[in-house]
Amino acid sequence: MSAKTTTMRRCGGNERKYRWYRFQKASAPYIFILPGVVFYLMVTIVPMITGFWMSFHNWSIIRPTQPWVGLDNYRKLFADPLFWTSMKNTLVYSIGVVPLQMILALLIALLLNTGIKGRKFFRLLYYLPVITPMSIAAVIWTWIYHPNLGIFNQIVRFIGLRPQDWLGNPDWAMFSVILVAIWAGIGYRMVVYLAALQGIPRTYYEAAEIDGAGRWDAFKYITLPLLKPTTLYILVTSVISSFQVFGLVNVLTGGGPLNSTQVAVSYIFKRAFGDLQFGLAAAMSFVLFAIILAITLIQWKFLGKEVTYE
Amino acid sequence: MSAHANSSTLDSALRKQNKQGAGQSPKWGRIACRVVIYAIVILGAVMMALPFVWLILSSFKTLEETMFFPPTFFPKNPTFANFREVFERIPFARYYMNSIITSVIPTIITVTTCSMAGFGFAKYKFTGRNTLFWIILATMMVPFPATIVPLYVMVARANLINTYAGLIIIGLSSASGIFMMRQFMMTIPDELLDAARIDGAGEFRIFNEIVIPLLKPALATQSLFTFTRHWGAYVWPLICVNSDRLRTLPLAIPYFSGQYFNFQNLINAASLMAIAPVLILFIFTQRYFVEGITITGMKG
């Protein structure tokens, strides 16, 4: 009995009913994915392409026509010292946040995975900053950093260091932003590591113990290699998101003092919505995207080689 | 290294285990190890929680007390007046309502579109499926800030700046949401769907009456992720809104703290009220968050 005759029998031998059945079965997947895919591509690919096109124009929201200027925006951009400052600051931020955050997240995950009591409670505490709206967390930290009334200087005094105007001093502002960013992001990475650690079969460790391996050996030869895909994943996503930092910086320092915390996105923002130079801002956005893409590909290439799951 | 460790016979290995089980390894070493572990974890947790604790304690302080030098930790004369005063000074209820509207509506729509798309990608073979899925995963790499300028121009062209529609329109679907729902959908056995088909159910009925009830935990996870993300949304509202009428909490709190920088007691009370819903929600639904991250490795 062929599929068709079976189905037709079910449709009571009615040819029209059968056609309708076939049609809805063939079209169903497209109808299912349509809204999700369209809504998503509408706010990603479409603006990407629009932005690329905008970057070749002297774009203004007020003027009806947008004159083509070729590579002028890019030329202007690379000649702009503030652009390079913002790129340098972004790099400093990324280097300041990503490695330390990953090491701390791994450390806490390993410790929580030793079967200590209250694991869920600790996990909850570490994750709280992740779900706190960034801009509001920044407001809270602004007060914590307050030179006279804030608790941070109290702690600093208690340890015996010199109190500072943490957000107002160009030498310390980036450090202060980095500290908040690490605080805000550890929890998420820790939970990802914890999930990966729990995915490592117990039997591996038992086998190692029978073979006489110590704890350090087990960590070095079992845990670390098996965590490699997770580490790579966290590294890539952390670097990508560190290059996009904006909300935190905007509320904590607004890019200041003296542009010491002006990062790539805050500078794009300033150019677009402060100076209304949309073409230039679009060009910057595209350069930022290219840099993120390049860094990601390099990371995959050099670190992704030996990643295996078994 | 003892002879046991060097020998690989099962017998000696078992003997070694028995020895450890009998507690002959130095006990004080293990206890010290525990103490160090707890100390590090607790110290870290204290540093994580300190800003929240200080915020909560400080929002009960009087204006005077927030000006004390050195600052006090516990409020001397705890008062609830700050919370009331926030509502009197600024249209806080309005901001709250805006945040609820711009979080709940996108959450409902996103969960619907993502679960549908996830089902489509997980349970059907169709032309262009893999290409489309690959495109969606690849565009997750596109940094959001790289699209804000053209997005602003597009939304401005559609006359949606300073409207709820403009705030909501960019959050109706998400790549990570589609991906997460697809992962969940894959766990549903095909046989179940085929059985329903043989009983004469159409594809949409199968989705509505079989798949959705089975995936309630997944829908909860996805809803929570989407809701918290929209509750904290800052960059897009900052661009899309410039009237006070439409400010959401993540915009209103920094604005308020800039306007009333001398009234730290009010800023604290407002901040606490603004973050309370997501924190409380999270405390009671931690399980779903962890499950979502475990399955996809991403924040919805």
Interface residues (C-beta under 8 A of the other chain):
Chain A: R10 Y21 Q24 K25 A28 P29 Y30 I31 F32 I33 P35 G36 V37 V38 F39 Y40 L41 V43 T44 I45 V46 P47 M48 T50 G51 M54 W59 I61 L104 L107 I108 L111 L112 T114 I116 K120 F122 R123 L124 L125 Y126 Y127 L128 P129 V130 I131 T132 P133 M134 S135 I136 A137 A138 V139 I140 W141 T142 W143 I144 N148 L149 G150 I151 Q154 W183 I186 G187 Y188 V191 V192 A195 E209 I210 D211 G212 T230 Y233 T237 I240 F243 Q244 F246 G247 N250 V251 A264 V265 I268 F269 A272 F273 F278 A281 A282 S285 F286 L288 F289 I292 L293 T296
Chain B: M1 H4 A5 N6 S8 L10 A13 Q17 R34 I37 Y38 I40 V41 G44 A45 M47 M48 A49 L50 P51 F52 W54 L55 S58 T66 M67 F68 F69 P70 P71 F73 T112 T113 C114 M116 A117 G118 F119 G120 F121 Y124 F126 R129 L132 I135 I136 T139 M141 V142 P143 F144 P145 A146 T147 I148 V149 P150 L151 Y152 V153 M154 A156 I169 I170 L172 S173 S174 A175 G177 I178 I198 G200 G202 E203 F204 F207 T228 W231 G232 Y234 V235 L238 I239 L249 P250 L251 I253 P254 S257 Q264 I267 N268 S271 A274 I275 V278 L279 F282 I283 Q286 F289 V290 I293 T294 G297 M298 K299
